[in-house]
Amino acid sequence: MLNRGQTVDKILIVEDSLTQAEKLKYLLERNDFLVEVACDGVTALKKLAEFLPKVIISDVMMPNLNGYELCKIVKSNKRLKEIPVILLTSLSSSEDVLFGLECKADYFLEKGCKDELILNCLNKINFLQINEFGNQKISLNIDFRKKRYKIDSEPQKLMNFLLTTYEMVISKNEDLIRIDNSLKDEINERIRLEDELEKAIDVAEQANRAKSTFLANMSHEIRTPMNAILGFAQLMLKDPAMSEKQAERLNIINRSGEHLLSLINDILEISKIEAGSVSINNKTFDLHYFLQDIQNMFRTQTDAKNIRLIFEEDDALLQFIETDEGKLRQIFFNLLSNAVKFTNEGGIAVRAKTELINGEYYFISEVEDTGEGISEEEMYKLFEVFQQTESGIQGGGTGLGLALSKQLSNLLDGDITTKSVLGHGSCFKMYIKIKEGHKDNMITKISTKNVLKVISDGTPKKIMIVDDIMENRLYLSDLLIPIGFLVQEATNGQDAIKKFKSWHPDLIFMDMKMPIMNGYDAAKEIKQHHNEQSTKIVMSTATAFGEDIRELEAYGIEGYIRKPFKMNEIFDLIADLLDVEYIFDDDVEIEHVLNDQEKETAIKLIPNELLKEMYEATINAQLDLLIELIDKAVDISSDSAKWLKDSASNFKYDILMELFSNGLDL
């Protein structure tokens, strides 16, 4: 507020910003000043022709006529020159001060400065006008940055101008100090938060490493015995002396082991995706053959449930594509397994096409079923890990398949979406980015037929098996020796190097995780220090997070295989690395699939008492007894007996009960 007894004064504000002008006007009027506002220098001169203000407060930067030019005009006019001029500036450079002095401005004020500075400046002007100090003038020439400034001013005005400028600089400096302190506080807080975040990340990484180590160890502990179980089951199935009943039991062991292994693989695959350790292994393959293989894989299941399985391939479907075949197969397996599980009547349609979109190829497929469908309220659960819908809970399972499939499709630059109507079925649409492949780039696979003998050129190939687990060595030995390979075993890396020096095998199957010396070190020793390139090395492991194949290749290691491995995987690797060929068992019978009429005819041939016992055994889930009773049905064909036993072994009790019940009613 102004001091008591001071006169009421009119002030002219020259400001092109309406907001700034109104803000300054409000401050001055609140402190008993009369105020006029001009929007630019030209308008200000018109107002000055009408009245003489006590003070002019002018912005510097304005259109048409800026503040410096307005000040020069005012100070050169005899009528106006005694009016004090306050310039509003951002004070962004030293030249601002010199320009102000040159145009004879009385004061400088920074835009946005404190209200007290403005009021103090006006009080000083009022004091100086009341107490005249004479009009002695001084003239100065100032050279600054290669430019000369001529300054004519009264000493008191010059001093006031410089003092207000200095006061403004001090105020600005105080603001900068406050900002600097505030920034320091923010920086310190940010450093503290970054330290906490770094510690949290470190804890998370440690937890993730612990999880990875645990999963790797668990995978090794589970896969190692699974390798022996599935391996020996496959070997025993090759025994021609085995009875049909023994073969059926072994098939049950094999299927159960494969099911357990698929559950383990799903859990480990999701864990690897979450840990960011999944690699994409793209290769060229025949898409037409791939889809036919998928169809054959599920045909038996759909036939057993009496539902249709239809594959529709677009006419323009590419034959050879490049992507991760294993991951695509896993996606299809999960989608079709779900469709078969929840479809009891009607059928399943699989549609496949390839499309060129914006210069890139995509593989697009739909799996549509007439099953139970999913309610809208439960759709969100579909792709969540360990989440199951109501029908999913009733149908069994872990709730991993769809979640894993979606994550795998995302890894392949794609996605999975779904539409479903409760009670009418579901349609899952999957797409992934692919490249067009070429037949020349395909990796040739050997026949899945039974290998009887390796074709020898007279010198049998020598294979060393290095594994600390006796069962694993025994399985591979029993697999390879009968078909004509020479085999030697080693129990660890050190033992392998010792035997290698005297035996020089053509191929080594080297386990990675072994005591005394692991497979990595042994393989590097053989490749680097013994300068041995003729011996091929295949690394095998049962860990969850498979080592980088490119790193293995850097050491000159030629192959990689994960436990539990299958016979044909072993034969495939050997054929590829040692360039050998096999003699196959061509006498494999083609399994006949019974139609509904043949099934009913077979049931009619079973005596009523025997059929009643079969029905009772089915109700009581007595699998062994049911198999024995089927063996007693001597009048039915071998195909019919095999179908009944397969249905019993796969726990298709609902189908058998209905069939037996209908037979008893006849």
Buried (B, 14 or more C-beta within 10 A) or exposed (E): EBEEEBEEBBBBBBBBBEEBBEEBBEBBEEEEBEBBBBBBBBBBBEBBEEEEBBBBBBBBEBEEBBBBBBBBBBBEEEEBEEBBBBBBBEBEEEEBBBBBBBBBBBBBBBBEBBEEBBBEBBEBBBEBBEEEEEEEEEEEEEEEEEEEBEBEBBEBBBEBBBBBBEBBBEBBEEBEEEEEEEEEEEEEEEEEEEEEEEEEEEEEEEEBEEBBEEBBBBBBEBBBBBBBBBBBBBBBBBEEEEEEBEBBBBBBBBEEBBEBBBEBBBBBBBBBBBBEBBEEEBBBBBBBEBBEEBBEBBEEBBBBBEBEBEBEBEEEBBEBBBBBBEBBBBBBBBBBBBBBBBBEEEBBBBBBBBBEEEEEBBBBBBBBBBBBBBBEEBBEBBBEBEBBBBBBEEBEBBBBBBBBBBBBBEBBBBEBBBBBEBEEBBBBBBBBEBBEBEEEEBEEBBEBEBBBEBEEEEEEBBBBBBBBBEBBBBBBBBBBEEBBBBBBBBBBBBBBBEBBEEEEBBBBBBBBBBEEBBBBBBBBBBBEEEEBEEBBBBBBBBBBBBBEBEEBEEBBBBBBBBBBBBBBBBBBBBBBBBEBEBEBEEEEEEEEEBEEEBBBBBBEBBEEEBBBBBBBBBEEEBBEBBBEBBEEBEEBBEBBBBBBBBBBBBEBBEBBBEBBBEBBEE
